[in-house]
Structure formats: structure tokens, C-alpha cells
Amino acid sequence: MAYGLSIVLGFVLKKLEFSVLVYIYSFLGLESLDLTLLECLAFGSTLSATDPVTILAIFTQYKVDPKLYTIIFGESLLNDAVSIVMYE
């Protein structure tokens, strides 16, 4: 239970950090972006989900412990689910 909660909190903090950085960049007007905070939050929620395909392929190639493979795979599924919920 605590592991899942830490993953969700870490994802939310990463999403908010990325969204705020994009909003600040937009606010500075360097690239003539005109994004609202809501648009930055939606953008951040879609880009913060990590894609572990490469890591899982390497784990398969080197025959890593199946428990570690399952943990990484489960974390990626949870990150994708949280990303979808936060985007909606």
C-alpha cells in the first residue's frame, strides 16, 4: 500500500513540476507561447508518464530477476493510469 502511494505522489509531484516549468516558460514569452495553466497541466500529465519499454527489453535480454521486472512493469502501468486520470 505504501509503495503504491509513493508512486502516485511521486508522479503527481513530477507532473506538477513539469507543468509549472512549462507555464513559466510560456509566461516569459520567449517562444511566443500563450498557454494557460490548465493547458500546461494537461500537457504535463501526458508527458510525465514514463515509457519503460527499453528498460523492460534490457531486463529481458539480461535475464533480470522476475520480481524486479514485475515491479517496473507495474509501476509503468500505474503511471499510465494516473496520467490518464489526471488528464481527464
PyMOL Python script that loads the backbone (N, CA, C, O; Angstrom):
from pymol import cmd

cmd.read_pdbstr("""\
ATOM      1  N   MET A   1       0.828  -1.202   0.000  1.00  0.00           N
ATOM      2  CA  MET A   1       0.000   0.000   0.000  1.00  0.00           C
ATOM      3  C   MET A   1       0.868   1.260   0.000  1.00  0.00           C
ATOM      4  O   MET A   1       0.599   2.202  -0.745  1.00  0.00           O
ATOM      5  N   ALA A   2       1.894   1.274   0.824  1.00  0.00           N
ATOM      6  CA  ALA A   2       2.753   2.457   0.904  1.00  0.00           C
ATOM      7  C   ALA A   2       3.550   2.634  -0.385  1.00  0.00           C
ATOM      8  O   ALA A   2       3.841   3.758  -0.793  1.00  0.00           O
ATOM      9  N   TYR A   3       3.901   1.513  -1.028  1.00  0.00           N
ATOM     10  CA  TYR A   3       4.657   1.598  -2.284  1.00  0.00           C
ATOM     11  C   TYR A   3       3.820   2.265  -3.373  1.00  0.00           C
ATOM     12  O   TYR A   3       4.313   3.134  -4.092  1.00  0.00           O
ATOM     13  N   GLY A   4       2.562   1.862  -3.495  1.00  0.00           N
ATOM     14  CA  GLY A   4       1.681   2.460  -4.491  1.00  0.00           C
ATOM     15  C   GLY A   4       1.435   3.931  -4.225  1.00  0.00           C
ATOM     16  O   GLY A   4       1.385   4.735  -5.155  1.00  0.00           O
ATOM     17  N   LEU A   5       1.282   4.285  -2.959  1.00  0.00           N
ATOM     18  CA  LEU A   5       1.064   5.685  -2.595  1.00  0.00           C
ATOM     19  C   LEU A   5       2.288   6.528  -2.936  1.00  0.00           C
ATOM     20  O   LEU A   5       2.152   7.656  -3.410  1.00  0.00           O
ATOM     21  N   SER A   6       3.484   5.990  -2.697  1.00  0.00           N
ATOM     22  CA  SER A   6       4.692   6.753  -3.012  1.00  0.00           C
ATOM     23  C   SER A   6       4.841   6.944  -4.518  1.00  0.00           C
ATOM     24  O   SER A   6       5.333   7.980  -4.963  1.00  0.00           O
ATOM     25  N   ILE A   7       4.418   5.948  -5.310  1.00  0.00           N
ATOM     26  CA  ILE A   7       4.482   6.089  -6.766  1.00  0.00           C
ATOM     27  C   ILE A   7       3.524   7.183  -7.229  1.00  0.00           C
ATOM     28  O   ILE A   7       3.884   8.021  -8.056  1.00  0.00           O
ATOM     29  N   VAL A   8       2.312   7.172  -6.698  1.00  0.00           N
ATOM     30  CA  VAL A   8       1.325   8.167  -7.106  1.00  0.00           C
ATOM     31  C   VAL A   8       1.779   9.568  -6.694  1.00  0.00           C
ATOM     32  O   VAL A   8       1.683  10.505  -7.486  1.00  0.00           O
ATOM     33  N   LEU A   9       2.271   9.717  -5.463  1.00  0.00           N
ATOM     34  CA  LEU A   9       2.738  11.034  -5.017  1.00  0.00           C
ATOM     35  C   LEU A   9       3.937  11.511  -5.842  1.00  0.00           C
ATOM     36  O   LEU A   9       4.024  12.688  -6.193  1.00  0.00           O
ATOM     37  N   GLY A  10       4.846  10.606  -6.145  1.00  0.00           N
ATOM     38  CA  GLY A  10       5.993  10.971  -6.972  1.00  0.00           C
ATOM     39  C   GLY A  10       5.567  11.402  -8.360  1.00  0.00           C
ATOM     40  O   GLY A  10       6.107  12.361  -8.911  1.00  0.00           O
ATOM     41  N   PHE A  11       4.594  10.694  -8.930  1.00  0.00           N
ATOM     42  CA  PHE A  11       4.114  11.060 -10.260  1.00  0.00           C
ATOM     43  C   PHE A  11       3.428  12.416 -10.238  1.00  0.00           C
ATOM     44  O   PHE A  11       3.646  13.237 -11.129  1.00  0.00           O
ATOM     45  N   VAL A  12       2.601  12.657  -9.225  1.00  0.00           N
ATOM     46  CA  VAL A  12       1.889  13.938  -9.133  1.00  0.00           C
ATOM     47  C   VAL A  12       2.889  15.082  -8.979  1.00  0.00           C
ATOM     48  O   VAL A  12       2.743  16.125  -9.618  1.00  0.00           O
ATOM     49  N   LEU A  13       3.902  14.891  -8.136  1.00  0.00           N
ATOM     50  CA  LEU A  13       4.899  15.949  -7.964  1.00  0.00           C
ATOM     51  C   LEU A  13       5.693  16.183  -9.245  1.00  0.00           C
ATOM     52  O   LEU A  13       5.989  17.328  -9.588  1.00  0.00           O
ATOM     53  N   LYS A  14       6.036  15.117  -9.950  1.00  0.00           N
ATOM     54  CA  LYS A  14       6.764  15.257 -11.211  1.00  0.00           C
ATOM     55  C   LYS A  14       5.907  15.976 -12.243  1.00  0.00           C
ATOM     56  O   LYS A  14       6.401  16.834 -12.974  1.00  0.00           O
ATOM     57  N   LYS A  15       4.623  15.628 -12.305  1.00  0.00           N
ATOM     58  CA  LYS A  15       3.707  16.263 -13.243  1.00  0.00           C
ATOM     59  C   LYS A  15       3.570  17.748 -12.940  1.00  0.00           C
ATOM     60  O   LYS A  15       3.634  18.578 -13.848  1.00  0.00           O
ATOM     61  N   LEU A  16       3.381  18.086 -11.670  1.00  0.00           N
ATOM     62  CA  LEU A  16       3.234  19.489 -11.296  1.00  0.00           C
ATOM     63  C   LEU A  16       4.509  20.281 -11.575  1.00  0.00           C
ATOM     64  O   LEU A  16       4.453  21.420 -12.039  1.00  0.00           O
ATOM     65  N   GLU A  17       5.653  19.672 -11.289  1.00  0.00           N
ATOM     66  CA  GLU A  17       6.921  20.351 -11.545  1.00  0.00           C
ATOM     67  C   GLU A  17       7.084  20.639 -13.037  1.00  0.00           C
ATOM     68  O   GLU A  17       7.449  21.751 -13.420  1.00  0.00           O
ATOM     69  N   PHE A  18       6.820  19.661 -13.859  1.00  0.00           N
ATOM     70  CA  PHE A  18       6.942  19.846 -15.306  1.00  0.00           C
ATOM     71  C   PHE A  18       5.937  20.881 -15.811  1.00  0.00           C
ATOM     72  O   PHE A  18       6.275  21.724 -16.642  1.00  0.00           O
ATOM     73  N   SER A  19       4.713  20.818 -15.313  1.00  0.00           N
ATOM     74  CA  SER A  19       3.674  21.753 -15.749  1.00  0.00           C
ATOM     75  C   SER A  19       4.020  23.182 -15.368  1.00  0.00           C
ATOM     76  O   SER A  19       3.836  24.100 -16.168  1.00  0.00           O
ATOM     77  N   VAL A  20       4.519  23.379 -14.158  1.00  0.00           N
ATOM     78  CA  VAL A  20       4.881  24.733 -13.712  1.00  0.00           C
ATOM     79  C   VAL A  20       6.041  25.272 -14.534  1.00  0.00           C
ATOM     80  O   VAL A  20       6.059  26.453 -14.881  1.00  0.00           O
ATOM     81  N   LEU A  21       7.013  24.413 -14.852  1.00  0.00           N
ATOM     82  CA  LEU A  21       8.134  24.875 -15.677  1.00  0.00           C
ATOM     83  C   LEU A  21       7.670  25.288 -17.074  1.00  0.00           C
ATOM     84  O   LEU A  21       8.139  26.291 -17.612  1.00  0.00           O
ATOM     85  N   VAL A  22       6.760  24.527 -17.654  1.00  0.00           N
ATOM     86  CA  VAL A  22       6.226  24.887 -18.972  1.00  0.00           C
ATOM     87  C   VAL A  22       5.430  26.189 -18.873  1.00  0.00           C
ATOM     88  O   VAL A  22       5.509  27.035 -19.763  1.00  0.00           O
ATOM     89  N   TYR A  23       4.661  26.351 -17.787  1.00  0.00           N
ATOM     90  CA  TYR A  23       3.877  27.569 -17.607  1.00  0.00           C
ATOM     91  C   TYR A  23       4.791  28.793 -17.454  1.00  0.00           C
ATOM     92  O   TYR A  23       4.523  29.847 -18.029  1.00  0.00           O
ATOM     93  N   ILE A  24       5.858  28.648 -16.685  1.00  0.00           N
ATOM     94  CA  ILE A  24       6.799  29.762 -16.507  1.00  0.00           C
ATOM     95  C   ILE A  24       7.461  30.110 -17.842  1.00  0.00           C
ATOM     96  O   ILE A  24       7.625  31.283 -18.178  1.00  0.00           O
ATOM     97  N   TYR A  25       7.836  29.081 -18.594  1.00  0.00           N
ATOM     98  CA  TYR A  25       8.443  29.315 -19.910  1.00  0.00           C
ATOM     99  C   TYR A  25       7.462  30.022 -20.834  1.00  0.00           C
ATOM    100  O   TYR A  25       7.837  30.922 -21.586  1.00  0.00           O
ATOM    101  N   SER A  26       6.206  29.606 -20.771  1.00  0.00           N
ATOM    102  CA  SER A  26       5.176  30.250 -21.585  1.00  0.00           C
ATOM    103  C   SER A  26       4.959  31.690 -21.136  1.00  0.00           C
ATOM    104  O   SER A  26       4.765  32.580 -21.964  1.00  0.00           O
ATOM    105  N   PHE A  27       4.991  31.917 -19.826  1.00  0.00           N
ATOM    106  CA  PHE A  27       4.766  33.246 -19.263  1.00  0.00           C
ATOM    107  C   PHE A  27       5.881  34.214 -19.662  1.00  0.00           C
ATOM    108  O   PHE A  27       5.639  35.407 -19.846  1.00  0.00           O
ATOM    109  N   LEU A  28       7.104  33.692 -19.793  1.00  0.00           N
ATOM    110  CA  LEU A  28       8.225  34.557 -20.169  1.00  0.00           C
ATOM    111  C   LEU A  28       8.106  35.062 -21.603  1.00  0.00           C
ATOM    112  O   LEU A  28       8.657  36.112 -21.932  1.00  0.00           O
ATOM    113  N   GLY A  29       7.405  34.342 -22.448  1.00  0.00           N
ATOM    114  CA  GLY A  29       7.171  34.795 -23.814  1.00  0.00           C
ATOM    115  C   GLY A  29       8.353  34.659 -24.745  1.00  0.00           C
ATOM    116  O   GLY A  29       8.426  35.363 -25.751  1.00  0.00           O
ATOM    117  N   LEU A  30       9.270  33.781 -24.439  1.00  0.00           N
ATOM    118  CA  LEU A  30      10.446  33.619 -25.293  1.00  0.00           C
ATOM    119  C   LEU A  30      10.107  33.011 -26.648  1.00  0.00           C
ATOM    120  O   LEU A  30      10.721  33.376 -27.651  1.00  0.00           O
ATOM    121  N   GLU A  31       9.167  32.114 -26.702  1.00  0.00           N
ATOM    122  CA  GLU A  31       8.790  31.448 -27.948  1.00  0.00           C
ATOM    123  C   GLU A  31       7.404  31.875 -28.412  1.00  0.00           C
ATOM    124  O   GLU A  31       6.806  31.210 -29.258  1.00  0.00           O
ATOM    125  N   SER A  32       6.899  32.942 -27.887  1.00  0.00           N
ATOM    126  CA  SER A  32       5.554  33.453 -28.159  1.00  0.00           C
ATOM    127  C   SER A  32       4.474  32.392 -27.953  1.00  0.00           C
ATOM    128  O   SER A  32       3.518  32.295 -28.722  1.00  0.00           O
ATOM    129  N   LEU A  33       4.653  31.599 -26.895  1.00  0.00           N
ATOM    130  CA  LEU A  33       3.627  30.638 -26.489  1.00  0.00           C
ATOM    131  C   LEU A  33       2.612  31.358 -25.626  1.00  0.00           C
ATOM    132  O   LEU A  33       2.975  32.204 -24.809  1.00  0.00           O
ATOM    133  N   ASP A  34       1.362  31.033 -25.799  1.00  0.00           N
ATOM    134  CA  ASP A  34       0.318  31.616 -24.972  1.00  0.00           C
ATOM    135  C   ASP A  34      -0.519  30.477 -24.403  1.00  0.00           C
ATOM    136  O   ASP A  34      -1.613  30.188 -24.889  1.00  0.00           O
ATOM    137  N   LEU A  35       0.017  29.835 -23.360  1.00  0.00           N
ATOM    138  CA  LEU A  35      -0.646  28.692 -22.750  1.00  0.00           C
ATOM    139  C   LEU A  35      -1.204  29.070 -21.384  1.00  0.00           C
ATOM    140  O   LEU A  35      -0.559  29.776 -20.608  1.00  0.00           O
ATOM    141  N   THR A  36      -2.398  28.596 -21.108  1.00  0.00           N
ATOM    142  CA  THR A  36      -2.972  28.807 -19.785  1.00  0.00           C
ATOM    143  C   THR A  36      -2.420  27.742 -18.837  1.00  0.00           C
ATOM    144  O   THR A  36      -1.796  26.772 -19.268  1.00  0.00           O
ATOM    145  N   LEU A  37      -2.659  27.938 -17.554  1.00  0.00           N
ATOM    146  CA  LEU A  37      -2.197  26.961 -16.568  1.00  0.00           C
ATOM    147  C   LEU A  37      -2.879  25.614 -16.782  1.00  0.00           C
ATOM    148  O   LEU A  37      -2.246  24.571 -16.620  1.00  0.00           O
ATOM    149  N   LEU A  38      -4.144  25.620 -17.136  1.00  0.00           N
ATOM    150  CA  LEU A  38      -4.857  24.369 -17.384  1.00  0.00           C
ATOM    151  C   LEU A  38      -4.257  23.622 -18.573  1.00  0.00           C
ATOM    152  O   LEU A  38      -4.125  22.399 -18.530  1.00  0.00           O
ATOM    153  N   GLU A  39      -3.900  24.334 -19.615  1.00  0.00           N
ATOM    154  CA  GLU A  39      -3.262  23.695 -20.768  1.00  0.00           C
ATOM    155  C   GLU A  39      -1.897  23.121 -20.398  1.00  0.00           C
ATOM    156  O   GLU A  39      -1.520  22.044 -20.860  1.00  0.00           O
ATOM    157  N   CYS A  40      -1.169  23.841 -19.569  1.00  0.00           N
ATOM    158  CA  CYS A  40       0.140  23.339 -19.118  1.00  0.00           C
ATOM    159  C   CYS A  40      -0.015  22.100 -18.249  1.00  0.00           C
ATOM    160  O   CYS A  40       0.802  21.183 -18.333  1.00  0.00           O
ATOM    161  N   LEU A  41      -1.057  22.057 -17.411  1.00  0.00           N
ATOM    162  CA  LEU A  41      -1.290  20.875 -16.581  1.00  0.00           C
ATOM    163  C   LEU A  41      -1.660  19.667 -17.437  1.00  0.00           C
ATOM    164  O   LEU A  41      -1.209  18.556 -17.161  1.00  0.00           O
ATOM    165  N   ALA A  42      -2.470  19.870 -18.464  1.00  0.00           N
ATOM    166  CA  ALA A  42      -2.819  18.769 -19.367  1.00  0.00           C
ATOM    167  C   ALA A  42      -1.588  18.299 -20.132  1.00  0.00           C
ATOM    168  O   ALA A  42      -1.383  17.097 -20.301  1.00  0.00           O
ATOM    169  N   PHE A  43      -0.777  19.229 -20.589  1.00  0.00           N
ATOM    170  CA  PHE A  43       0.457  18.893 -21.297  1.00  0.00           C
ATOM    171  C   PHE A  43       1.417  18.133 -20.387  1.00  0.00           C
ATOM    172  O   PHE A  43       2.026  17.147 -20.802  1.00  0.00           O
ATOM    173  N   GLY A  44       1.547  18.591 -19.163  1.00  0.00           N
ATOM    174  CA  GLY A  44       2.438  17.933 -18.211  1.00  0.00           C
ATOM    175  C   GLY A  44       1.986  16.536 -17.841  1.00  0.00           C
ATOM    176  O   GLY A  44       2.814  15.649 -17.637  1.00  0.00           O
ATOM    177  N   SER A  45       0.678  16.330 -17.752  1.00  0.00           N
ATOM    178  CA  SER A  45       0.189  14.997 -17.385  1.00  0.00           C
ATOM    179  C   SER A  45       0.419  13.987 -18.493  1.00  0.00           C
ATOM    180  O   SER A  45       0.605  12.802 -18.214  1.00  0.00           O
ATOM    181  N   THR A  46       0.410  14.425 -19.738  1.00  0.00           N
ATOM    182  CA  THR A  46       0.650  13.480 -20.830  1.00  0.00           C
ATOM    183  C   THR A  46       2.135  13.185 -21.015  1.00  0.00           C
ATOM    184  O   THR A  46       2.493  12.075 -21.409  1.00  0.00           O
ATOM    185  N   LEU A  47       3.001  14.149 -20.742  1.00  0.00           N
ATOM    186  CA  LEU A  47       4.422  13.934 -20.966  1.00  0.00           C
ATOM    187  C   LEU A  47       5.161  13.366 -19.766  1.00  0.00           C
ATOM    188  O   LEU A  47       6.288  12.893 -19.913  1.00  0.00           O
ATOM    189  N   SER A  48       4.557  13.398 -18.578  1.00  0.00           N
ATOM    190  CA  SER A  48       5.289  12.907 -17.419  1.00  0.00           C
ATOM    191  C   SER A  48       5.243  11.406 -17.250  1.00  0.00           C
ATOM    192  O   SER A  48       6.046  10.853 -16.499  1.00  0.00           O
ATOM    193  N   ALA A  49       4.347  10.738 -17.912  1.00  0.00           N
ATOM    194  CA  ALA A  49       4.298   9.275 -17.808  1.00  0.00           C
ATOM    195  C   ALA A  49       5.534   8.703 -18.500  1.00  0.00           C
ATOM    196  O   ALA A  49       5.838   9.049 -19.642  1.00  0.00           O
ATOM    197  N   THR A  50       6.226   7.842 -17.804  1.00  0.00           N
ATOM    198  CA  THR A  50       7.454   7.282 -18.369  1.00  0.00           C
ATOM    199  C   THR A  50       7.144   6.060 -19.214  1.00  0.00           C
ATOM    200  O   THR A  50       6.158   5.360 -18.981  1.00  0.00           O
ATOM    201  N   ASP A  51       7.985   5.817 -20.184  1.00  0.00           N
ATOM    202  CA  ASP A  51       7.819   4.674 -21.076  1.00  0.00           C
ATOM    203  C   ASP A  51       8.946   3.681 -20.803  1.00  0.00           C
ATOM    204  O   ASP A  51      10.088   3.928 -21.191  1.00  0.00           O
ATOM    205  N   PRO A  52       8.646   2.573 -20.146  1.00  0.00           N
ATOM    206  CA  PRO A  52       9.701   1.640 -19.734  1.00  0.00           C
ATOM    207  C   PRO A  52      10.000   0.540 -20.753  1.00  0.00           C
ATOM    208  O   PRO A  52      10.615  -0.464 -20.395  1.00  0.00           O
ATOM    209  N   VAL A  53       9.587   0.698 -22.003  1.00  0.00           N
ATOM    210  CA  VAL A  53       9.758  -0.371 -22.979  1.00  0.00           C
ATOM    211  C   VAL A  53      11.231  -0.745 -23.131  1.00  0.00           C
ATOM    212  O   VAL A  53      11.573  -1.927 -23.175  1.00  0.00           O
ATOM    213  N   THR A  54      12.089   0.247 -23.210  1.00  0.00           N
ATOM    214  CA  THR A  54      13.513  -0.018 -23.368  1.00  0.00           C
ATOM    215  C   THR A  54      14.079  -0.738 -22.152  1.00  0.00           C
ATOM    216  O   THR A  54      14.841  -1.696 -22.286  1.00  0.00           O
ATOM    217  N   ILE A  55      13.706  -0.275 -20.978  1.00  0.00           N
ATOM    218  CA  ILE A  55      14.201  -0.900 -19.750  1.00  0.00           C
ATOM    219  C   ILE A  55      13.735  -2.348 -19.659  1.00  0.00           C
ATOM    220  O   ILE A  55      14.517  -3.228 -19.300  1.00  0.00           O
ATOM    221  N   LEU A  56      12.479  -2.600 -19.977  1.00  0.00           N
ATOM    222  CA  LEU A  56      11.961  -3.963 -19.911  1.00  0.00           C
ATOM    223  C   LEU A  56      12.621  -4.858 -20.965  1.00  0.00           C
ATOM    224  O   LEU A  56      12.837  -6.044 -20.715  1.00  0.00           O
ATOM    225  N   ALA A  57      12.939  -4.313 -22.121  1.00  0.00           N
ATOM    226  CA  ALA A  57      13.639  -5.099 -23.139  1.00  0.00           C
ATOM    227  C   ALA A  57      15.046  -5.463 -22.669  1.00  0.00           C
ATOM    228  O   ALA A  57      15.502  -6.586 -22.882  1.00  0.00           O
ATOM    229  N   ILE A  58      15.728  -4.524 -22.035  1.00  0.00           N
ATOM    230  CA  ILE A  58      17.060  -4.802 -21.496  1.00  0.00           C
ATOM    231  C   ILE A  58      16.974  -5.839 -20.382  1.00  0.00           C
ATOM    232  O   ILE A  58      17.806  -6.743 -20.303  1.00  0.00           O
ATOM    233  N   PHE A  59      15.965  -5.706 -19.519  1.00  0.00           N
ATOM    234  CA  PHE A  59      15.780  -6.686 -18.449  1.00  0.00           C
ATOM    235  C   PHE A  59      15.559  -8.084 -19.023  1.00  0.00           C
ATOM    236  O   PHE A  59      16.081  -9.060 -18.484  1.00  0.00           O
ATOM    237  N   THR A  60      14.799  -8.190 -20.100  1.00  0.00           N
ATOM    238  CA  THR A  60      14.548  -9.491 -20.723  1.00  0.00           C
ATOM    239  C   THR A  60      15.835 -10.054 -21.326  1.00  0.00           C
ATOM    240  O   THR A  60      16.102 -11.252 -21.225  1.00  0.00           O
ATOM    241  N   GLN A  61      16.624  -9.190 -21.950  1.00  0.00           N
ATOM    242  CA  GLN A  61      17.856  -9.626 -22.581  1.00  0.00           C
ATOM    243  C   GLN A  61      18.859 -10.155 -21.559  1.00  0.00           C
ATOM    244  O   GLN A  61      19.527 -11.160 -21.803  1.00  0.00           O
ATOM    245  N   TYR A  62      18.964  -9.480 -20.418  1.00  0.00           N
ATOM    246  CA  TYR A  62      19.940  -9.870 -19.402  1.00  0.00           C
ATOM    247  C   TYR A  62      19.373 -10.792 -18.327  1.00  0.00           C
ATOM    248  O   TYR A  62      20.046 -11.090 -17.340  1.00  0.00           O
ATOM    249  N   LYS A  63      18.161 -11.230 -18.515  1.00  0.00           N
ATOM    250  CA  LYS A  63      17.510 -12.178 -17.597  1.00  0.00           C
ATOM    251  C   LYS A  63      17.557 -11.694 -16.143  1.00  0.00           C
ATOM    252  O   LYS A  63      18.048 -12.389 -15.253  1.00  0.00           O
ATOM    253  N   VAL A  64      17.036 -10.495 -15.931  1.00  0.00           N
ATOM    254  CA  VAL A  64      16.990  -9.888 -14.605  1.00  0.00           C
ATOM    255  C   VAL A  64      15.944 -10.615 -13.758  1.00  0.00           C
ATOM    256  O   VAL A  64      15.052 -11.279 -14.288  1.00  0.00           O
ATOM    257  N   ASP A  65      16.065 -10.484 -12.465  1.00  0.00           N
ATOM    258  CA  ASP A  65      15.137 -11.104 -11.526  1.00  0.00           C
ATOM    259  C   ASP A  65      13.687 -10.787 -11.917  1.00  0.00           C
ATOM    260  O   ASP A  65      13.353  -9.622 -12.133  1.00  0.00           O
ATOM    261  N   PRO A  66      12.830 -11.798 -12.009  1.00  0.00           N
ATOM    262  CA  PRO A  66      11.442 -11.562 -12.421  1.00  0.00           C
ATOM    263  C   PRO A  66      10.676 -10.615 -11.500  1.00  0.00           C
ATOM    264  O   PRO A  66       9.762  -9.919 -11.942  1.00  0.00           O
ATOM    265  N   LYS A  67      11.049 -10.587 -10.221  1.00  0.00           N
ATOM    266  CA  LYS A  67      10.371  -9.674  -9.289  1.00  0.00           C
ATOM    267  C   LYS A  67      10.661  -8.217  -9.660  1.00  0.00           C
ATOM    268  O   LYS A  67       9.761  -7.378  -9.623  1.00  0.00           O
ATOM    269  N   LEU A  68      11.904  -7.918 -10.014  1.00  0.00           N
ATOM    270  CA  LEU A  68      12.259  -6.557 -10.425  1.00  0.00           C
ATOM    271  C   LEU A  68      11.537  -6.182 -11.719  1.00  0.00           C
ATOM    272  O   LEU A  68      11.051  -5.060 -11.861  1.00  0.00           O
ATOM    273  N   TYR A  69      11.469  -7.123 -12.658  1.00  0.00           N
ATOM    274  CA  TYR A  69      10.746  -6.891 -13.912  1.00  0.00           C
ATOM    275  C   TYR A  69       9.281  -6.566 -13.631  1.00  0.00           C
ATOM    276  O   TYR A  69       8.718  -5.651 -14.233  1.00  0.00           O
ATOM    277  N   THR A  70       8.666  -7.313 -12.718  1.00  0.00           N
ATOM    278  CA  THR A  70       7.260  -7.102 -12.381  1.00  0.00           C
ATOM    279  C   THR A  70       7.042  -5.756 -11.707  1.00  0.00           C
ATOM    280  O   THR A  70       6.036  -5.092 -11.956  1.00  0.00           O
ATOM    281  N   ILE A  71       7.965  -5.355 -10.867  1.00  0.00           N
ATOM    282  CA  ILE A  71       7.844  -4.055 -10.185  1.00  0.00           C
ATOM    283  C   ILE A  71       7.913  -2.912 -11.197  1.00  0.00           C
ATOM    284  O   ILE A  71       7.098  -1.991 -11.145  1.00  0.00           O
ATOM    285  N   ILE A  72       8.871  -2.963 -12.111  1.00  0.00           N
ATOM    286  CA  ILE A  72       8.996  -1.908 -13.126  1.00  0.00           C
ATOM    287  C   ILE A  72       7.775  -1.893 -14.035  1.00  0.00           C
ATOM    288  O   ILE A  72       7.263  -0.824 -14.369  1.00  0.00           O
ATOM    289  N   PHE A  73       7.308  -3.067 -14.434  1.00  0.00           N
ATOM    290  CA  PHE A  73       6.131  -3.154 -15.300  1.00  0.00           C
ATOM    291  C   PHE A  73       4.892  -2.612 -14.584  1.00  0.00           C
ATOM    292  O   PHE A  73       4.108  -1.869 -15.175  1.00  0.00           O
ATOM    293  N   GLY A  74       4.714  -2.980 -13.322  1.00  0.00           N
ATOM    294  CA  GLY A  74       3.572  -2.486 -12.549  1.00  0.00           C
ATOM    295  C   GLY A  74       3.618  -0.984 -12.341  1.00  0.00           C
ATOM    296  O   GLY A  74       2.591  -0.307 -12.398  1.00  0.00           O
ATOM    297  N   GLU A  75       4.822  -0.466 -12.100  1.00  0.00           N
ATOM    298  CA  GLU A  75       4.956   0.983 -11.918  1.00  0.00           C
ATOM    299  C   GLU A  75       4.594   1.724 -13.194  1.00  0.00           C
ATOM    300  O   GLU A  75       3.952   2.773 -13.141  1.00  0.00           O
ATOM    301  N   SER A  76       4.996   1.193 -14.335  1.00  0.00           N
ATOM    302  CA  SER A  76       4.662   1.866 -15.593  1.00  0.00           C
ATOM    303  C   SER A  76       3.160   1.843 -15.842  1.00  0.00           C
ATOM    304  O   SER A  76       2.596   2.822 -16.330  1.00  0.00           O
ATOM    305  N   LEU A  77       2.510   0.733 -15.510  1.00  0.00           N
ATOM    306  CA  LEU A  77       1.053   0.684 -15.660  1.00  0.00           C
ATOM    307  C   LEU A  77       0.367   1.681 -14.739  1.00  0.00           C
ATOM    308  O   LEU A  77      -0.589   2.348 -15.135  1.00  0.00           O
ATOM    309  N   LEU A  78       0.859   1.781 -13.505  1.00  0.00           N
ATOM    310  CA  LEU A  78       0.269   2.724 -12.562  1.00  0.00           C
ATOM    311  C   LEU A  78       0.498   4.164 -13.010  1.00  0.00           C
ATOM    312  O   LEU A  78      -0.397   5.001 -12.892  1.00  0.00           O
ATOM    313  N   ASN A  79       1.696   4.454 -13.524  1.00  0.00           N
ATOM    314  CA  ASN A  79       1.967   5.805 -14.024  1.00  0.00           C
ATOM    315  C   ASN A  79       1.054   6.156 -15.186  1.00  0.00           C
ATOM    316  O   ASN A  79       0.546   7.275 -15.257  1.00  0.00           O
ATOM    317  N   ASP A  80       0.840   5.217 -16.094  1.00  0.00           N
ATOM    318  CA  ASP A  80      -0.044   5.484 -17.223  1.00  0.00           C
ATOM    319  C   ASP A  80      -1.478   5.722 -16.752  1.00  0.00           C
ATOM    320  O   ASP A  80      -2.160   6.613 -17.259  1.00  0.00           O
ATOM    321  N   ALA A  81      -1.932   4.931 -15.790  1.00  0.00           N
ATOM    322  CA  ALA A  81      -3.288   5.098 -15.275  1.00  0.00           C
ATOM    323  C   ALA A  81      -3.454   6.459 -14.595  1.00  0.00           C
ATOM    324  O   ALA A  81      -4.454   7.142 -14.815  1.00  0.00           O
ATOM    325  N   VAL A  82      -2.488   6.850 -13.780  1.00  0.00           N
ATOM    326  CA  VAL A  82      -2.556   8.153 -13.110  1.00  0.00           C
ATOM    327  C   VAL A  82      -2.519   9.276 -14.134  1.00  0.00           C
ATOM    328  O   VAL A  82      -3.211  10.282 -13.978  1.00  0.00           O
ATOM    329  N   SER A  83      -1.715   9.112 -15.180  1.00  0.00           N
ATOM    330  CA  SER A  83      -1.636  10.119 -16.226  1.00  0.00           C
ATOM    331  C   SER A  83      -2.978  10.297 -16.926  1.00  0.00           C
ATOM    332  O   SER A  83      -3.397  11.423 -17.198  1.00  0.00           O
ATOM    333  N   ILE A  84      -3.648   9.192 -17.216  1.00  0.00           N
ATOM    334  CA  ILE A  84      -4.961   9.272 -17.869  1.00  0.00           C
ATOM    335  C   ILE A  84      -5.981   9.950 -16.967  1.00  0.00           C
ATOM    336  O   ILE A  84      -6.759  10.788 -17.421  1.00  0.00           O
ATOM    337  N   VAL A  85      -5.978   9.589 -15.698  1.00  0.00           N
ATOM    338  CA  VAL A  85      -6.936  10.183 -14.752  1.00  0.00           C
ATOM    339  C   VAL A  85      -6.678  11.674 -14.592  1.00  0.00           C
ATOM    340  O   VAL A  85      -7.619  12.468 -14.565  1.00  0.00           O
ATOM    341  N   MET A  86      -5.401  12.062 -14.484  1.00  0.00           N
ATOM    342  CA  MET A  86      -5.086  13.477 -14.290  1.00  0.00           C
ATOM    343  C   MET A  86      -5.380  14.276 -15.560  1.00  0.00           C
ATOM    344  O   MET A  86      -5.736  15.451 -15.474  1.00  0.00           O
ATOM    345  N   TYR A  87      -5.236  13.660 -16.736  1.00  0.00           N
ATOM    346  CA  TYR A  87      -5.545  14.358 -17.983  1.00  0.00           C
ATOM    347  C   TYR A  87      -7.046  14.617 -18.095  1.00  0.00           C
ATOM    348  O   TYR A  87      -7.468  15.680 -18.551  1.00  0.00           O
ATOM    349  N   GLU A  88      -7.844  13.643 -17.678  1.00  0.00           N
ATOM    350  CA  GLU A  88      -9.295  13.798 -17.741  1.00  0.00           C
ATOM    351  C   GLU A  88      -9.747  14.839 -16.739  1.00  0.00           C
ATOM    352  O   GLU A  88     -10.941  15.118 -16.636  1.00  0.00           O
TER     353      GLU A  88
END
""", "prot")
cmd.dss("prot")
cmd.show_as("cartoon", "prot")
cmd.util.cbc("prot")
cmd.orient("prot")
